[in-house]
Amino acid sequence: MSAPRPFPEDVAPDLADAEFWQGCREGRFLLLRCGTCGRAVWPAGGCPSHGMAPMAWEPASGLGRLHTWTVVHQRYATSFDDPPPNVALVELDEGPLVHSTVIGAARPVIGMRVEADFQTIAPDVVIPVFRPVRGAGDTLGA
């Protein structure tokens, strides 16, 4: 990339998601889990069934399937030029859909198995991305 990846400078982790971002810095993908029904929730917030029931961050597998994706051709910053970035929606094995990007695949395939990886985009800023599952013979699987 020709320049560092931009990110909103006015956005900083708060009490609701600070643990998630710390997990990313440590290479761990975390999800919130409802203390009442056990449902995994994304993004950080209340449970769809139980509102603001007690919630706790827990390690997640980081595994899922590519639900859909698109390539962004509108130029917003030179750091996104080569190659143009993709925006992906990943359905995690735990259930939630997560917006991210897929790396390591020239042309992602809907349904392919993916796993979380982490990219440092600025000092102390690490974001989750997804890549094809390593060693998976049939990435489309059942």
C-alpha positions as CSV (number, residue, x, y, z in Angstrom):
1,M,0.0,0.0,0.0
2,S,1.2,3.5,-0.8
3,A,-0.1,5.1,2.4
4,P,-1.4,4.0,5.8
5,R,-5.0,2.9,5.9
6,P,-7.2,5.8,7.0
7,F,-9.5,5.4,9.9
8,P,-11.8,7.8,11.7
9,E,-9.6,9.7,14.2
10,D,-12.6,10.7,16.3
11,V,-13.6,7.1,17.0
12,A,-12.0,5.5,20.0
13,P,-12.9,2.4,21.9
14,D,-15.3,3.1,24.7
15,L,-16.4,1.0,27.7
16,A,-18.8,-1.0,25.4
17,D,-16.2,-2.3,23.0
18,A,-12.7,-1.7,24.6
19,E,-12.4,-5.4,25.4
20,F,-13.1,-6.3,21.8
21,W,-10.3,-4.0,20.5
22,Q,-7.9,-5.3,23.1
23,G,-8.6,-8.8,21.9
24,C,-7.8,-7.8,18.3
25,R,-4.5,-6.4,19.5
26,E,-3.8,-9.8,21.1
27,G,-4.9,-11.7,18.0
28,R,-8.2,-12.9,19.6
29,F,-11.6,-12.5,18.0
30,L,-14.3,-11.8,20.7
31,L,-18.1,-11.7,20.6
32,L,-20.6,-10.6,23.2
33,R,-22.8,-13.4,24.6
34,C,-26.1,-12.8,26.3
35,G,-26.1,-14.0,29.9
36,T,-29.8,-14.9,29.6
37,C,-30.1,-17.0,26.4
38,G,-26.4,-17.5,25.4
39,R,-26.9,-15.9,22.0
40,A,-23.7,-14.4,20.4
41,V,-24.3,-10.8,19.5
42,W,-22.6,-8.5,16.9
43,P,-22.0,-5.6,16.9
44,A,-21.6,-4.7,20.6
45,G,-25.0,-3.9,22.1
46,G,-27.9,-5.6,23.6
47,C,-29.4,-9.0,22.9
48,P,-32.2,-8.9,20.3
49,S,-34.3,-11.1,22.6
50,H,-33.4,-9.8,26.0
51,G,-32.3,-6.2,25.5
52,M,-29.6,-5.1,28.0
53,A,-29.4,-8.4,29.8
54,P,-26.0,-9.1,31.3
55,M,-23.6,-9.5,28.4
56,A,-20.0,-10.8,28.5
57,W,-17.2,-10.8,25.9
58,E,-16.1,-14.4,25.1
59,P,-13.5,-15.8,22.7
60,A,-15.1,-16.9,19.4
61,S,-13.7,-19.3,16.8
62,G,-13.2,-16.6,14.2
63,L,-14.5,-19.1,11.6
64,G,-17.4,-18.6,9.2
65,R,-18.6,-18.5,5.7
66,L,-18.5,-15.6,3.2
67,H,-22.1,-14.5,3.0
68,T,-21.5,-11.8,0.3
69,W,-19.0,-9.3,-0.9
70,T,-18.3,-6.4,-3.3
71,V,-15.4,-4.4,-4.5
72,V,-15.2,-0.7,-3.7
73,H,-14.0,1.2,-6.8
74,Q,-14.7,4.8,-5.6
75,R,-11.4,6.3,-4.7
76,Y,-11.4,7.6,-1.1
77,A,-7.7,7.3,-0.3
78,T,-4.6,6.3,-2.2
79,S,-4.0,3.5,0.4
80,F,-7.1,1.7,-1.0
81,D,-5.9,1.8,-4.6
82,D,-3.9,-1.4,-5.0
83,P,-5.9,-3.5,-5.2
84,P,-9.3,-1.9,-4.7
85,P,-10.7,-3.1,-1.3
86,N,-13.5,-5.5,-0.9
87,V,-16.2,-5.2,1.7
88,A,-17.5,-8.5,2.9
89,L,-20.3,-9.8,5.1
90,V,-19.1,-12.9,7.0
91,E,-21.6,-15.3,8.7
92,L,-19.7,-16.5,11.8
93,D,-20.1,-20.1,13.0
94,E,-21.5,-18.6,16.2
95,G,-24.3,-17.0,14.2
96,P,-23.8,-13.2,13.8
97,L,-23.0,-11.5,10.5
98,V,-19.8,-9.3,10.6
99,H,-18.8,-6.6,8.1
100,S,-15.1,-6.8,7.3
101,T,-12.9,-7.5,4.3
102,V,-11.4,-10.7,2.8
103,I,-7.7,-10.9,2.2
104,G,-5.6,-13.6,0.5
105,A,-8.2,-14.4,-2.2
106,A,-7.9,-12.8,-5.6
107,R,-11.6,-13.4,-6.1
108,P,-13.6,-14.4,-3.0
109,V,-16.3,-17.0,-3.5
110,I,-19.7,-16.7,-1.7
111,G,-19.9,-19.7,0.7
112,M,-16.2,-20.1,1.1
113,R,-14.9,-20.9,4.6
114,V,-13.0,-18.1,6.1
115,E,-11.1,-17.4,9.3
116,A,-10.3,-14.3,11.3
117,D,-6.9,-12.7,10.9
118,F,-5.7,-9.3,12.1
119,Q,-4.1,-6.3,10.5
120,T,-2.3,-3.5,12.2
121,I,-3.4,-0.3,10.4
122,A,-1.8,2.2,12.8
123,P,0.1,2.1,16.0
124,D,-2.1,0.3,18.6
125,V,-4.9,0.0,16.0
126,V,-5.6,-3.6,15.0
127,I,-8.6,-4.6,12.9
128,P,-10.1,-8.0,12.2
129,V,-10.1,-9.2,8.6
130,F,-10.9,-12.6,7.1
131,R,-9.0,-15.0,4.9
132,P,-9.7,-18.3,3.3
133,V,-9.3,-21.1,5.8
134,R,-5.8,-22.5,5.5
135,G,-5.6,-26.0,4.4
136,A,-9.3,-26.4,3.6
137,G,-9.5,-28.7,0.6
138,D,-13.1,-27.7,-0.4
139,T,-13.6,-24.0,0.7
140,L,-17.3,-24.2,-0.4
141,G,-17.9,-27.2,1.8
142,A,-21.4,-28.2,3.1
